[in-house]
């Protein structure tokens, strides 16, 4: 693939914006703004940012938070990389897409780098999220406490089943889809979670986008079609198990023999 194709395939980040991280790389538009807040300017605004680098940024944040709990004040790119099975060069390259964070002779200050990465990811403030689908998976997501710790607040829950609508669940009133637009506007919601059957997932995605949602976490095993300005991340548990099955089968396969018998 030539340099032109590489540029097109990269995520072009004029300013770091957390919602337009798509399943396939594309262009990122100007930053989403809440009030007077904007995401931190990257140091190289015209350079393509690989999707893999954005994914690793979340891993760096998780690892830095673990170091912080152990009262670790500073660490080098080598130490951060080794804790994640990466090279120090990879760590430095990824972080320089978003700014200059290191200090000569010191490395990275943990308490300083964590808020920087949170600003880039857009999680330095609490973001309201809605959920569509109150089946078994939806109920498990409602009970999950990890969202709040990462700055995501589940604000509203929706379902199309009339036997569920208006019932209370874990402190939420299950709302009909007809209330989507009003609820999104009232609560400044930009992120939505889809946990519905595959045959209605695209219709739900279309409804969310039309109502103003700009980032979708999709648990339905289907590729959603959305406008370029809308980000989609799909979690397909069966696909992940298939990948694990392949790794297990490869590891268990007898080694190939070469040469004449």
Backbone as a ProteinNet text record, in pm:
[ID]
protein_1_A
[PRIMARY]
XXXXXXXXXXXXXXXXXXXXXXXXXXXXXXXXXXXXXXXXXXXXXXXXXXXXXXXXXXXXXXXXXXXXXXXXXXXXXXXXXXXXXXXXXXXXXXXXXXXXXXXXXXXXXXXXXXXXXXXXXXXXXXXXXXXXXXXXXXXXXXXXXXXXXXXXXXXXXXXXXXXXXXXXXXXXXXXXXXXXXXXXXXXXXXXXXXXXXXXXXXXXXXXXXXXXXXXXXXXXXXXXXXXXXXXXXXXXXXXXXXXXXXXXXXXXXXXXXXXXX
[TERTIARY]
84.6	0	88.3	61.8	144.4	116	196.8	183.1	48.8	-5.6	-137.1	-244.1	-238.8	-336.8	-321.1	-194.9	-172.2	-233.5	-219.8	-276.8	-428.2	-485.7	-631.5	-678.9	-599.5	-640.5	-622.1	-537.9	-512.7	-625.8	-629.4	-725.9	-664.1	-717.3	-661.6	-726.7	-646.8	-699.8	-659.6	-749.3	-720.2	-718.6	-807.1	-804.5	-857.7	-801.5	-842.5	-988.2	-1067.6	-1211	-1251.5	-1313.2	-1325.9	-1430	-1526.2	-1638.4	-1624.6	-1538.5	-1537	-1431.3	-1422	-1330.4	-1408.5	-1388.3	-1470.8	-1404	-1483.6	-1430	-1326.3	-1345.8	-1245.2	-1197.7	-1066	-1015.8	-1082.8	-1098.5	-1156.9	-1109.1	-1168.6	-1126.9	-1205.4	-1137	-1202.3	-1229.8	-1348.9	-1386.6	-1346.6	-1373.9	-1338	-1397.2	-1345	-1377.2	-1519.4	-1572.4	-1698.9	-1675.2	-1767.9	-1749.5	-1867.3	-1836.8	-1937.8	-1913.1	-2005.4	-1981.3	-1862.1	-1766	-1644.3	-1527.4	-1553.4	-1444.8	-1414.3	-1287.3	-1240.8	-1131.9	-1116	-1012	-875.9	-771.9	-637.9	-590.5	-522.8	-466.6	-354.6	-352.7	-238.3	-120	-2	117.7	136.3	78	94.4	-44.1	-117	-257.3	-281.2	-181.2	-202.6	-149.2	-100	-44.7	-152.4	-149.6	-248.9	-223.9	-329.3	-318.3	-381.6	-302.9	-358.8	-461.5	-561.3	-663.1	-599.7	-497.7	-432.4	-368.1	-317.5	-256.7	-361.5	-480.7	-589.3	-632.2	-637.6	-673	-568.9	-441.7	-337.1	-339.4	-388.7	-395.7	-480	-588.8	-671.7	-595.4	-511.8	-431.3	-327.9	-267.6	-170.9	-238	-357.8	-429.1	-459	-508.1	-538.4	-414.5	-301.8	-179.1	-126	-135	-90	-173.3	-303.1	-388.6	-350.3	-308	-261.8	-132.6	-41.1	83.2	53.8	-43.9	-79.7	-129.7	-206.6	-256.2	-143.2	-31.2	86	181.8	134	213.1	337	329.2	439.2	431.1	539	537	585.9	689.1	743.6	771.9	780.6	821.9	869.1	949	1002.6	912.1	935.5	859.4	888	1009.4	1043.7	963.2	951.5	876.1	727.4	673.2	532.7	509.8	601.5	588.5	598.8	695.9	715	592.9	525	407.3	292	298.6	193.3	241.6	365.7	420.8	451.4	485.7	517.5	660	714	846.7	839	949.5	952.3	935.1	985.3	969.3	822.1	746.5	604	530.1	563.3	499.7	526.6	652.5	687.3	618.3	615.5	552.5	403.4	335.8	192	162.1	238.1	208.8	238.6	337.7	371.6	266	174.4	62.4	-24.4	-20.8	-114.8	-47.4	83.1	150.6	288.4	360	491.4	476.4	491.7	461.4	583	691.8	807.7	892.9	975.8	1068.6	1209.4	1307.5	1444.5	1495.6	1549.7	1606.3	1503.6	1375.8	1269.9	1179	1144.5	1046.6	910.1	811.4	674.5	634.9	573.6	516.6	374.9	351.8	225.5	106.5	115.2	3.1	-21.7	76.1	62.6	11.2	58	20.4	-123.5	-170.5	-307.7	-411.7	-410.8	-510.8	-493.7	-370.1	-348.5	-419.9	-401.6	-464	-615.8	-663.6	-808.6	-866.9	-794	-843.5	-848.2	-745.3	-742.9	-859.6	-886.1	-994.7	-1131.7	-1132.4	-1259.2	-1324.8	-1248.2	-1305	-1261	-1217.2	-1181.9	-1306.1	-1421.2	-1548.4	-1645.6	-1755.4	-1854.6	-1940	-1952.7	-2029.7	-2156.1	-2268.6	-2394.9	-2410.8	-2461.6	-2477.6	-2618.9	-2676.2	-2805.7	-2790.4	-2886.3	-2887.7	-3020.4	-3014.7	-3135	-3130.5	-3229	-3235.1	-3221.7	-3329.3	-3327.7	-3351.6	-3280.1	-3281	-3178.2	-3131.5	-3033.5	-2904.2	-2855	-2731.9	-2752.1	-2863.5	-2890.8	-2896.1	-2958.4	-2965	-2826.8	-2742.2	-2605	-2528.2	-2549.6	-2482	-2530.5	-2658.4	-2712.1	-2647.5	-2621.8	-2564.4	-2414.3	-2350.1	-2204.3	-2164.3	-2071.8	-2030.7	-1905.6	-1845.4	-1720.5	-1735.6	-1852.4	-1872.4	-1850.2	-1909.7	-1902.9	-1758.9	-1681.5	-1541.7	-1459.3	-1500.9	-1428.1	-1487.1	-1585.4	-1639.5	-1762.4	-1828.7	-1948.7	-2067.9	-2169.3	-2287.5	-2405.3	-2456.2	-2576	-2693.5	-2753.6	-2853.5	-2995.4	-3013.9	-3148.5	-3145.7	-3257.1	-3270.2	-3398.1	-3387	-3500.1	-3525	-3650.8	-3684.7	-3813.3	-3826	-3943.6	-4054.9	-4025.7	-4124.7	-4225.5	-4352.5	-4452.6	-4473.5	-4434.8	-4450.5	-4340.9	-4235	-4125.2	-4131	-4186.4	-4189.5	-4263.6	-4204.1	-4256.1	-4230.7	-4176	-4139.6	-4007.8	-3984.9	-3862.5	-3760.5	-3635.5	-3526.4	-3400.4	-3353.3	-3229.5	-3230.2	-3344	-3354.1	-3389.7	-3398.5	-3432.9	-3578.3	-3643.8	-3772.8	-3744.4	-3786.7	-3764.3	-3852.3	-3787.8	-3858.9	-3885.8	-3991.5	-4015.9	-3924.4	-3900	-3812	-3865.8	-3995.2	-4054	-3999.6	-3941.6	-3888.5	-3739.2	-3680.2	-3535.8	-3490.8	-3547.5	-3500.4	-3507.2	-3617.9	-3634	-3534.8	-3516.7	-3424.5	-3280.4	-3242.3	-3106.4	-3079.8	-3175.1	-3157.8	-3152.4	-3237	-3242.9	-3117	-3054.3	-2939.4	-2806.7	-2806.3	-2683.1	-2612.5	-2687	-2631.2	-2575.3	-2453.1	-2391.8	-2347.4	-2355.2	-2311.9	-2428.2	-2441.6	-2548	-2496.1	-2558.8	-2525	-2642.1	-2613.5	-2716.3	-2699.7	-2805.2	-2806	-2939.2	-2962.6	-3089.6	-3062.9	-3165.7	-3145.8	-3091.9	-3020.9	-2951.7	-3047	-3168.8	-3259.2	-3316.1	-3300.4	-3349.6	-3236.3	-3112.7	-3000	-2980.5	-2989.8	-2969.5	-3079	-3203.6	-3312	-3289.3	-3243.9	-3215.5	-3101.6	-2997.8	-2884.7	-2932.1	-3015.6	-3068.8	-3146.8	-3225	-3304.5	-3214.4	-3110.2	-3017.3	-2946.6	-2899.3	-2827.8	-2919.7	-3042.4	-3137.9	-3171.1	-3161.2	-3193.2	-3074.6	-2956.5	-2841.7	-2725.4	-2734.7	-2623.3	-2507.7	-2386.1	-2268.4	-2164	-2192	-2103	-2185.6	-2164.8	-2245.8	-2155.9	-2185.1	-2123.8	-2225.4	-2191.4	-2286.8	-2255.7	-2350.2	-2334.1	-2408.4	-2475.8	-2542.8	-2439.6	-2439.9	-2340.2	-2369.1	-2355.6	-2381.1	-2302.2	-2257.7	-2188.3	-2292	-2288.1	-2385.6	-2338.2	-2432.9	-2404.5	-2448.8	-2352.8	-2381.9	-2309.8	-2348.8	-2280	-2134.5	-2049.9	-1906.8	-1877.3	-1965.6	-1938.2	-1977.6	-2030.8	-2073.9	-1975.2	-1930.2	-1836.6	-1909.8	-1854.7	-1912.9	-1803.3	-1827.7	-1741.7	-1830.3	-1799.1	-1881.8	-1812	-1885.7	-1836.2	-1913.4	-1846.5	-1909.2	-1840.4	-1905.6	-1844.2	-1814.1	-1901.7	-1879.2	-1753.6	-1731.8	-1611.7	-1486.5	-1491.7	-1376.2	-1345.9	-1450.4	-1429.4	-1373.1	-1416.3	-1360.7	-1211.7	-1171.5	-1029.6	-950.1	-1007.2	-940.7	-931.9	-1038.7	-1039	-927.6	-909.3	-802.4	-666	-644	-516	-491.2	-596.2	-582.7	-550.7	-619.6	-595.3	-455.6	-407.9	-272.3	-170	-192	-97.3	-95.8	-211.4	-219.9	-176.4	-161.6	-125.3	16.7	42.5	180.2	269	396	487	505.3	521.5	542	683.1	693.5	825.4	873.8	1001.3	1060.6	1168.4	1203.3	1307.5	1251.3	1336	1294.8	1286.8	1193.3	1176.8	1277.2
-119.1	0	124.3	217.9	335.8	438.3	545.1	647.7	716.6	736.4	801.2	714.9	583	494.2	489.2	494	494.6	616.7	730.6	852.8	842.4	784	771.2	671.7	565.8	461.7	503.1	602.6	646.1	730.6	743.3	833.2	972.1	1063.2	1198	1277.8	1316.6	1381.3	1526.6	1615.4	1758	1805.1	1748.5	1766.9	1637.4	1595.2	1466.9	1474.2	1377.8	1377.7	1236	1208.3	1071	986.6	1047.4	969.3	912.5	966.3	923.2	818.1	725.5	614.4	500.9	479.2	385.8	249.4	150.9	17.6	13.1	96.2	110.9	254.1	278.9	414.5	508.9	630.6	733.5	867.9	973.8	1105.7	1150.4	1218.9	1274.7	1421.4	1463.1	1601.2	1682.6	1813.9	1896.5	1843.1	1883	1819.1	1846.2	1747	1768	1858.5	1946.7	2044.1	2039.8	2032.7	2040.8	2168.9	2264.3	2394	2460.6	2497.1	2560.9	2464.7	2334.3	2238	2185.3	2177.6	2111.7	2013.9	1913.9	1815.4	1874.9	1829.9	1882.2	1869	1971.5	1968.8	1865.5	1780.4	1691.9	1771.2	1716	1788.8	1789.3	1689.2	1682.3	1669.1	1778.4	1770.6	1718.6	1722.9	1679.6	1539.1	1471.4	1338.6	1233.2	1124	1017.9	940.8	913.5	839.1	701.8	595.1	461.1	428.5	354.2	311.5	233.1	153.4	72.4	159.6	276.5	366.7	422.2	451	500.1	391.7	267.6	157.2	140.4	150.1	132.6	245.2	360.5	471.7	433.1	361.8	315.7	216.2	132.7	37.7	111.2	215.1	293.1	356.1	408.1	472.1	371.4	255.3	152.4	112.1	97.1	56.7	167.9	291.1	404.7	417.1	392.5	397	287.7	172.9	65.1	104.4	169.4	217.4	324.1	408.7	515.4	457.9	349.8	286.2	229.5	199.4	147.1	259.1	384.5	502.6	519.7	475	494.8	636.7	712.4	853	874.7	803.3	818.6	680.4	676.1	553.5	588.1	501.2	522.1	457.7	491.1	427.7	277.5	238.7	96.4	23.1	83.6	19.4	10.5	115.5	113.2	10	5.8	-90.3	-233.9	-262.5	-399.2	-448.4	-358.1	-399.3	-439.8	-402.2	-434.5	-522.5	-565.4	-647.6	-570.3	-441.3	-355	-303.2	-251.8	-193.5	-48	3.1	143.2	236	194.3	276.1	289.7	180.2	184.7	279.8	274.8	363.8	509.3	542.1	681	727.5	640.7	677.2	703.8	616.4	633.9	764.2	792.2	909.6	1040.3	1038.9	1163.8	1204.4	1113.9	1155.6	1259.6	1257.8	1339	1449.7	1454.3	1559.7	1515.1	1605.2	1574.9	1565	1443.9	1420.1	1383.5	1341.9	1296.4	1410.7	1379.1	1475.3	1415.9	1489.1	1436.9	1393.8	1274.7	1223.5	1172.9	1189.7	1148	1043.9	1066.1	981.2	1044.7	966.2	1016.9	1029	1140.5	1155.9	1097.6	997.4	923.8	1015.5	1097.2	1184.9	1292.5	1317.5	1417.4	1355.9	1234.9	1170.9	1120.6	1074.5	1022.2	1126.5	1247.9	1345.7	1388	1387.3	1419.5	1317.7	1189.2	1085.2	1089.6	1116.6	1127.6	1240.7	1351.2	1461.6	1423.5	1352	1308.9	1214.9	1122	1025.7	1087	1205.8	1270.8	1220.4	1150	1094.5	1172.1	1295.5	1379.5	1443.7	1412.7	1457.6	1341.1	1348.1	1241.2	1254.7	1145	1142.9	1059.9	1115.9	1044	944.1	826.6	716.7	661	616	548	404.8	322.8	181.9	149.5	78.7	28.3	-123.9	-183.2	-328.8	-375.3	-427.1	-468.6	-619.1	-693.5	-838.7	-882.1	-1006.6	-1056.3	-976.1	-947.2	-870.2	-727.7	-667.7	-532.3	-521	-617.5	-617.1	-629.9	-712.1	-725.6	-594.5	-524.8	-396.6	-291.9	-294.8	-201.1	-225	-350.7	-384.7	-360.5	-343.3	-326.4	-191.8	-193.4	-70.8	-6.8	-72.5	-21.8	103.4	125.1	243.8	372.5	378	499.1	531.3	427.4	449.8	508.6	484.3	534.9	664.2	719.1	847.4	839.2	722	705.8	679.6	763.3	749.3	699.6	581.7	532.4	617.7	687.2	788.6	745.4	666.7	627.8	489.5	417.8	281.6	272.5	210.4	203.8	60.4	33.4	-95.5	-79	-161.9	-154.7	-247.4	-335.5	-432.2	-361.3	-355.4	-284.7	-346.8	-473.9	-536.7	-493.4	-431.6	-382.9	-232.1	-160.3	-14.5	32.6	133.8	199.7	121.7	1	-72.6	-18.7	-40.3	4.3	-109.7	-74.4	-171.6	-104	-148.1	-94.7	57.8	113.5	258.5	332.2	261.4	323.2	292	389.3	362.1	324.5	207.5	164	248.5	320.8	416.9	360.3	408	368.9	445.5	390.1	456.5	592.1	611.6	740	855.7	823.8	927.9	952.4	886.4	896.9	1041	1106	1239.1	1337.4	1338.3	1431.6	1402.2	1274.2	1235.5	1270.8	1246.5	1278.4	1428.3	1507.9	1653	1703.3	1650.7	1697.1	1662.4	1551.1	1502.1	1513.7	1578.9	1595.8	1462.3	1362.2	1228.6	1219.3	1169.8	1151.9	1007.2	924.4	785.6	692	587.2	490.1	348.1	258.9	116.8	40	-45.3	-128.2	-271.7	-324.5	-463.5	-525.7	-530.5	-579.2	-694.1	-769.2	-877	-822.6	-908.4	-866.5	-813	-865.7	-826.2	-685.5	-625.7	-489.1	-391.2	-440.1	-356.2	-236.7	-257.8	-147.1	-42.1	-86.1	10	92.7	27.6	99.8	198.7	155.8	245.7	367.7	346.1	458.1	555	499.7	583.1	663.6	600.8	670.2	784.1	757	859.8	977	947.2	1053.4	1137.1	1075	1145.6	1224.2	1207.9	1287	1211.3	1077.8	998.6	1000.1	1016.2	1023.9	917	827.5	714.9	596.5	479.4	361.2	244.5	186.8	60.8	-48.2	-133.7	-229.2	-371	-433	-571.1	-669.6	-621.3	-710.9	-761.2	-889	-944.9	-909.4	-780.9	-732.8	-604.8	-581	-457.1	-349.2	-243	-134.9	-35.4	17.4	121.8	254.8	344.3	474.6	582.6	708.7	817.2	828.6	891.9	902.2	970.1	1059.8	1134.9	1059.1	939.9	860.1	745.9	729.7	623.1	496.9	381.4	253.3	160.4	97.6	-9.4	-129.8	-242.1	-362.1	-466.3	-520.7	-627.9	-753.9	-847.2	-973.4	-1085.6	-1134	-1232.8	-1363.2	-1402.3	-1526.8	-1517.8	-1401.6	-1383	-1391.9	-1332.9	-1339.5	-1483.7	-1561.4	-1701.4	-1779.6	-1745.9	-1810.5	-1782.9	-1659.1	-1625	-1701.9	-1714.9	-1792.5	-1939.8	-1991.3	-2130.4	-2155.9	-2061.2	-2075.3	-2080.7	-1990.9	-1988.7	-2118.9	-2171.2	-2296.8	-2411.4	-2415.3	-2522.1	-2515.7	-2393.3	-2377.8	-2424	-2386.7	-2424.7	-2576.4	-2640.6	-2785.2	-2868.4	-2805.6	-2878.9	-2931.6	-3052.8	-3105.3	-3026.3	-3011.1	-2935.1	-3004	-2921.4	-2974.8	-3030.1	-3139.6	-3199.6	-3160.7	-3140.1	-3104.3	-3206.7	-3207.7	-3299.2	-3434.1	-3518.2	-3650.7	-3746.6	-3842.4	-3943.4	-4056
0	0	0	-91	-103.8	3.6	-0.6	102.7	96.2	-25.6	-37.4	26.9	0.7	60.8	211.5	259.4	403.7	468.7	400	457.3	463.1	356.6	355.6	459.8	482	575.8	720.1	744.9	882.4	935.5	1064.8	1127.6	1130.7	1049.3	1046.4	1156.8	1253.9	1373.3	1374	1332.9	1338.2	1482.8	1561.3	1705.5	1764.5	1877.4	1933.2	1974.6	1927.5	1955.7	1983.3	2099.2	2144.6	2075.2	2002.6	1957.9	1819.1	1737.8	1598.1	1571.6	1660.6	1642.6	1577.8	1449.6	1375.3	1364.6	1321.3	1303.7	1192.5	1091.7	987.3	990.2	972.5	984.1	886.9	928.6	845.1	892.4	841.6	883.5	1005.6	1093.5	1210.3	1186.2	1222.2	1204	1325.1	1326.1	1440.1	1568.9	1682.5	1809.5	1855.6	1927	1994.4	2114.2	2142.5	2248.3	2343.4	2473.4	2577.6	2654.1	2644.5	2707.6	2644.6	2727.9	2678.4	2670.4	2692.8	2696.1	2557.3	2525.6	2403.7	2440.2	2355.1	2379	2344.3	2414.6	2396.1	2252.6	2202.7	2068.3	2059.9	1958.7	1939.9	1888.3	1906.7	1866.9	1715.6	1644.1	1499.9	1436.7	1424.8	1385.5	1245.3	1157.4	1020.4	993.4	1096.6	1074.5	1094.6	1014.8	1031.1	1159.4	1233.3	1358.4	1338.9	1349	1330.1	1437.7	1397.5	1493.4	1607.3	1576.3	1679.4	1786.7	1748.1	1846.1	1941.3	1888.9	1973.6	2071	2023.6	2112	2223	2187.9	2288.8	2391.8	2352.2	2446.2	2568.1	2546.1	2657.9	2744.7	2682.5	2759.7	2844.3	2786.7	2864.1	2985.5	2965.1	3075.8	3185.8	3148.1	3248.5	3326.7	3255.5	3322	3411.7	3365.6	3447.4	3574.1	3563.1	3681.7	3780.3	3728.5	3816.5	3886.1	3813.1	3874.1	3980	3951.1	4044.6	4176.6	4170.6	4291.7	4376.7	4310.2	4381.7	4421.5	4412.1	4448.7	4362.8	4239	4145.4	4090.9	4100.1	4060.4	3917.7	3877.4	3742.9	3684.3	3552.4	3485.6	3345	3289.8	3155.6	3052.3	2925.8	2818.7	2814.2	2850.7	2853.4	2959.2	3077.6	3185.1	3152.1	3091.8	3052.7	2943	2846.4	2737.9	2786.2	2872.9	2922.4	2998.9	3068.4	3145.1	3054.3	2927.7	2831.4	2716.4	2722.5	2615.7	2489.9	2504.8	2391.1	2404.1	2295.7	2299.7	2346.3	2397.1	2439.7	2320	2203.1	2082.8	2044.9	2060.7	2028.4	2122.1	2249.2	2347.1	2312.3	2284.9	2253.6	2126	2026.8	1900	1918.2	1993.2	2015.7	2088.7	2193.4	2275.3	2202.4	2113.6	2044.5	1941.7	1907.5	1823.3	1893.8	2026.1	2103.1	2184.3	2187.4	2261.4	2306.6	2371.1	2427	2578.6	2631.5	2772.4	2857.2	2793.3	2868.4	2921.2	3021.9	3080.7	3077.3	3024.4	3016.9	3153.7	3158.5	3282.4	3380.7	3351	3443	3379.6	3253.9	3187.4	3195.4	3228.9	3238.9	3385.1	3419.8	3552.8	3550.1	3631.5	3627.7	3653	3757.3	3792.7	3686.8	3602.3	3496.9	3367.8	3336.6	3210.5	3212.3	3326.8	3335	3292.3	3348.4	3303.7	3158.2	3108.4	2967.7	2878.1	2908.1	2826.6	2840.5	2960.1	2978.7	2894.7	2884.7	2803.1	2655.8	2610.5	2470.9	2442	2534.4	2515.7	2543.5	2603.4	2633.4	2759.2	2844	2967	3090.4	3070.2	3184.7	3245.4	3190.9	3244.5	3234.2	3305.5	3301.1	3175.4	3101	2977.2	2997.4	2961.1	2972.1	2857.9	2891.6	2796.1	2809.6	2698.3	2703.7	2655.7	2693.4	2655.1	2588.7	2475.3	2409.5	2413	2478	2487.9	2631.1	2687.1	2827.6	2836.3	2751.9	2762.1	2865.1	2854.1	2951.5	2947.6	2825.6	2813.7	2863.6	2826.6	2870.3	3021.2	3085.5	3231.8	3294.3	3232.7	3283.6	3269.5	3158.8	3138.4	3238.2	3270	3368.8	3505.2	3537.4	3667.9	3674.9	3560.2	3556.9	3615.6	3710.2	3780.6	3721.5	3624.9	3569.5	3485.5	3427	3343.7	3423.6	3539.9	3621.6	3660.3	3690.9	3729.9	3616.4	3494.6	3378.4	3322.5	3391.5	3349.5	3260.7	3258	3177.3	3269.2	3257.4	3341.8	3259.3	3294	3228.2	3274.5	3178.7	3211.6	3180.1	3074.2	3032.6	2970.2	2984.6	2934.3	2851.5	2732.6	2640.1	2594.7	2558	2499.2	2418.1	2314.4	2227.9	2273.4	2368.7	2416.5	2507.1	2467.1	2548.9	2686.6	2703.6	2834.7	2932.4	2879.8	2964.1	2986.6	2890.1	2896.9	3022	3085	3205.7	3334	3322.1	3442.8	3497.5	3626.6	3691.2	3693.9	3667.1	3668.8	3720.1	3835.5	3894.6	3901.5	3935.3	3948.9	3821.3	3709.2	3581.5	3545.7	3485.8	3422.5	3277.8	3236.4	3099.1	3007.7	2916.2	2832.7	2693.3	2628.5	2489.5	2395.9	2277.8	2181.7	2137.7	2152.4	2114.3	2198.2	2313.2	2401.3	2380.3	2281.1	2258.7	2235.3	2137.9	2097.4	2212.2	2283.8	2394.8	2507.4	2538.1	2645.4	2610.6	2486.2	2441.2	2451.7	2409.6	2414.6	2558.3	2645.2	2782.8	2861.4	2828.1	2905.4	2831.4	2714.9	2635.5	2614	2571.1	2550.2	2408.2	2396	2264.8	2240.4	2344.4	2332.1	2360.9	2279.3	2298.4	2290.7	2367.5	2366.6	2307.6	2210.8	2148.1	2196.9	2261.2	2307.4	2268.2	2137.7	2083.8	1987.3	1948	1849.6	1717.4	1646.6	1524.9	1419.1	1412.2	1305.2	1321.8	1439.3	1459.3	1490.8	1494.6	1535.7	1442.8	1311.2	1218	1232.9	1252	1271.2	1398.5	1503.3	1628	1607.2	1535.6	1508	1429.3	1328.4	1249.6	1338	1429.8	1519.9	1613	1664.4	1753.4	1681.3	1560.6	1484.6	1453.7	1413.3	1382.1	1504.7	1623.1	1747.4	1803.1	1741.8	1784.9	1844.2	1851	1904.2	1804.6	1855.6	1768.3	1797.9	1890.5	1918.1	1964.3	1902.8	1933.4	1973.1	2089.5	2130	2099	2001.7	1946.9	1993.8	2062.8	2106.7	2016.9	1914.1	1818.7	1718	1685	1593.6	1448	1416	1280.2	1259.3	1137	1104.6	1073.2	1150.7	1134.6	1029.1	954.7	856.9	915.2	934.5	993.6	913.2	928.1	858.3	902.9	821.7	853.2	986	1028	1150.5	1276.9	1262	1376.8	1399	1521.8	1555.5	1599.3	1562.5	1600.5	1649.4	1764.6	1813.6	1839.3	1774	1786.4	1872.1	1966.8	2052.9	2017.9	1950	1910	1988.9	2091.7	2180.6	2107.9	2014.8	1941.4	1855.2	1793.2	1711.5	1798.7	1915.9	2005.5	2046.4	2072.3	2106.6	1988	1867.7	1748.7	1736.7	1765.1	1758.3	1863.9	1981.8	2086.7	2048.4	1987.8	1944.4	1843.5	1751.7	1653.3	1721.4	1817.4	1887.6	1962.5	2026.3	2099.8	2004.5	1889.7	1792.8	1734.7	1706.9	1654	1756.7	1883.6	1989.5	2010.3	1989	2011.7	1892.1	1775.9	1655.3	1665.1	1617.8	1620.8	1527.5	1563.3	1477.7	1343	1240.5	1106.4	1093.8	1024.2	1001.1	862.7	853	724.3	687.1	562.2	516.9	475	429.3	383.1	498.9	488.7	592.2	570.1
[MASK]
+++++++++++++++++++++++++++++++++++++++++++++++++++++++++++++++++++++++++++++++++++++++++++++++++++++++++++++++++++++++++++++++++++++++++++++++++++++++++++++++++++++++++++++++++++++++++++++++++++++++++++++++++++++++++++++++++++++++++++++++++++++++++++++++++++++

